């Protein structure tokens, strides 16, 4: 069955976004504990491009499939996890990249921030998918928790979308956003 990407994020209601998120079926890599391990000879560059043996993986369907098998361990290592083996994968920054963001309201009128990732996956920021900030005030980096310890770093345009939204609702020295009933500071160290 051919892959059909979800519709443009801007044209979806929060309920439709939630349906797309819920409909994505992923392997239960959080439940697999294989004993065998090896090196995948794969690398994810800081800009979100995937490489194998030095050559770029250019097929989006392959990247999506591999991304569904990713898990990050508490020590920060990243793995492609299969039922009987896990393979180490080098990740320069975050495994995924958030490439778009939309602000919606839930049924109670509370804000919800929905993100599209470079794998066409949709994620709604909430306590289970928090937004975190690293770096310092001069060079902050914003990340979104996706699943199994995996994060997506907001690319430049998505970072700008988020900050513009935050500037509309909070003072610059206390920059923060709310989504899914949680508040997320956008200033490192706050």
Secondary structure, 3 states (H helix, E strand, C coil): CCCCCCCCHHHCCHHHHHHHHHHCCCCCCCCCCCCEEEEEEEEECCCCCEEECCEECCCHHHHHHHHCCEEECCCCCEEEECCCEEEEEEECCCCEEEEEEEEEECCCCCEEEEEEECCCCEEECECCECEEEEECCCCEEEEEEEECCEEEEECHHHHHHHHHHHHCCCCHHHCEEEECCEEEECCCCC
